[in-house]
Amino acid sequence: MTRILHINSSVRNTDSISRKVTREFLNKWQVNEPEAVIVERDLAAHPLPHLTEKTLGAFFTPAEQRTPEQAQIAQLSDTLVQELFDADVIVIGAPMYNFSITSGLKAWVDHVARAGVTFKYGEQGPVGLLTGKKVYIFTSSGGVYSAGPAQGMDFLATYLRTVLGFIGLSDITFIASEGLAMGELGVNKALEQTSKTINELLPA
Ligand SMILES: Cc1cc2nc3c(=O)[nH]c(=O)nc-3n(C[C@H](O)[C@H](O)[C@H](O)COP(=O)(O)O)c2cc1C
């Protein structure tokens, strides 16, 4: 039985392309494996707070020495980290906002990239602790970044590959729905391409 963590970060709901395609992917997965367990983490419906000095104080205080307030603060991050450790597969809907990820997804990263918890420093440098997991990231963007003049402006995929790799999530497949600002034709073309990729990734 596969445990899947499904993370959405578009602030849009019904018209969101990243939500539509991650749902399509998971529906297909469930056809193949009806008993798969899916845990939902919606970063727009339930936004995470930005880090504060108090949050860092809680993170860097050993659990047994935390004040009741620090213990309560650390709980949210601990829950998010546990969701990652519990998952075999992680599916992320990641729209491009201003050439990078949404601030909601960045807040999630800030809560799960934790020294001594999801990465540590060994003799050879940093070591990611979230190993053995498969990650699928469905990006959505108005422009086209896979080829052409904007190729070097994609700080979304490069950032996610770097930061998730840092915490051990290095087996990542990116599926881009791009060119969505190019009218209905652009949207249809992108959705068609993404469906084709989903069918290749999850053959019946
Ligand atoms: C605040 C905001 C910033 C955006 N910035 C970019 C951008 O830098 N590059 C781009 O190609 N598209 C950009 N877009 C377009 C979105 O990536 C596109 O609408 C995408 O479909 C959003 O994902 P969603 O459909 O899941 O909401 C932006 C959209 C919004 C709302």
The ligand as a Tripos MOL2 file, in Angstrom:
@<TRIPOS>MOLECULE
LIG
   31    33     1     0     0
SMALL
NO_CHARGES

@<TRIPOS>ATOM
      1 C1          0.9540   36.2960   -8.5910 C.3       1 LIG1
      2 C2          1.2540   35.5640   -9.8740 C.ar      1 LIG1
      3 C3          2.5410   35.5880  -10.3800 C.ar      1 LIG1
      4 C4          2.8350   34.9070  -11.5670 C.ar      1 LIG1
      5 N1          4.1120   34.9030  -12.0360 N.ar      1 LIG1
      6 C5          4.4180   34.2100  -13.1400 C.ar      1 LIG1
      7 C6          5.7570   34.1640  -13.6500 C.ar      1 LIG1
      8 O1          6.6890   34.7160  -13.0770 O.2       1 LIG1
      9 N2          5.9900   33.4750  -14.7840 N.ar      1 LIG1
     10 C7          5.0080   32.7960  -15.4510 C.ar      1 LIG1
     11 O2          5.2890   32.1740  -16.4590 O.2       1 LIG1
     12 N3          3.7300   32.8060  -14.9930 N.ar      1 LIG1
     13 C8          3.4070   33.4950  -13.8540 C.ar      1 LIG1
     14 N4          2.1310   33.5000  -13.3860 N.ar      1 LIG1
     15 C9          1.1030   32.6960  -14.0830 C.3       1 LIG1
     16 C10         0.8650   31.3890  -13.3380 C.3       1 LIG1
     17 O3          2.0570   30.6320  -13.2350 O.3       1 LIG1
     18 C11        -0.1950   30.5750  -14.0640 C.3       1 LIG1
     19 O4         -1.4040   31.3070  -14.0590 O.3       1 LIG1
     20 C12        -0.4320   29.2190  -13.4490 C.3       1 LIG1
     21 O5         -1.4640   28.5790  -14.1410 O.3       1 LIG1
     22 C13        -0.7820   29.3340  -11.9720 C.3       1 LIG1
     23 O6         -1.0230   28.0430  -11.4270 O.3       1 LIG1
     24 P1         -2.5230   27.5700  -11.0830 P.3       1 LIG1
     25 O7         -3.2530   27.5120  -12.4000 O.co2     1 LIG1
     26 O8         -2.3730   26.2270  -10.4570 O.co2     1 LIG1
     27 O9         -3.1200   28.5830  -10.1620 O.co2     1 LIG1
     28 C14         1.8160   34.1910  -12.2430 C.ar      1 LIG1
     29 C15         0.5150   34.1890  -11.7030 C.ar      1 LIG1
     30 C16         0.2220   34.8560  -10.5420 C.ar      1 LIG1
     31 C17        -1.1680   34.8130   -9.9810 C.3       1 LIG1
@<TRIPOS>BOND
     1     1     2 1
     2     2     3 ar
     3     2    30 ar
     4     3     4 ar
     5     4     5 ar
     6     4    28 ar
     7     5     6 ar
     8     6     7 ar
     9     6    13 1
    10     7     8 2
    11     7     9 ar
    12     9    10 ar
    13    10    11 2
    14    10    12 ar
    15    12    13 ar
    16    13    14 ar
    17    14    15 1
    18    14    28 ar
    19    15    16 1
    20    16    17 1
    21    16    18 1
    22    18    19 1
    23    18    20 1
    24    20    21 1
    25    20    22 1
    26    22    23 1
    27    23    24 1
    28    24    25 2
    29    24    26 1
    30    24    27 1
    31    28    29 ar
    32    29    30 ar
    33    30    31 1
@<TRIPOS>SUBSTRUCTURE
     1 LIG1         1 GROUP 0 **** ****
